[in-house]
Amino acid sequence: MKKLTIAIDGFSSCGKSTLAKDLAKELNYIFVDSGAMYRGIAFFALQNKLIIDGVIHTDLLINRLDEINLEFVYNKEKFESDLLLNGVNISTEIRKPDVAAIVSKIAVLKEVRSKLVSTQQKLGEFGGIIMDGRDIGTVVFPKADIKLFVTADPKIRAERRFKELLLKDLNTSLVDITANLEERDLIDTTRKISPLVKAEDAIELDNSNLTRESQLQFVLDLIKERFNTL
Ligand code: CDP
């Protein structure tokens, strides 16, 4: 069977990664969380004090992009990949509120995007990949076999993220999460380069009232219908 390329885009915290992981497991494909890579660069900027009093020193960051090597390594115990920054596992750090607070401001930078988009395209060159993010169906894989645009009610999205962070012992409040999701959605949809938009040929999936299993089944049925396989 042809190894498909599946692009999943959508707003912050609407379950894209969960769906992508479930699909990758079912199809035995590679899963790439492109947002983790943007978070990795944001973490580098914080770690190297390139953000002072909330101001991102973009020139300094751009000059140092070549020092950043991001790599996904599968963790057998967690059944998911860890993100390594120059060999160091930063999977927990990138989920923290300080990274969430600045990541979208860093993701507007053209140099950051072109570095990550070319890495992402290399990861997908042989197909058999599911990647989630904001510009996957529009910019990274414009010829993807399946494109999904996932949405969910903002209140439900904030509650899901709150629970997810609690499980990871990353304490924050529902009010702060709601504000962060709103701010990131606004920046992501209005930026000049590669804004978050639904690709013309993407299928919209509102998963506000869907279980994890039913959203997975929705996509598996779609693949079956389109490619007469599974
Ligand atoms: O997990 P969540 O949906 O909250 O966000 P994420 O996928 O981890 O992405 C974090 C941020 O990275 C987004 O808010 C975007 O600003 C940026 N991003 C992007 O610009 N392009 C992508 N392909 C993926 C993420």
Residues whose N, C-alpha, C, O or C-beta is under 5 A from the ligand:
A	BS01	CDP	F11 S12 S13 C14 S34 G35 A36 Y38 V103 S104 A107 D132 G133 R134 D135 R184 D188
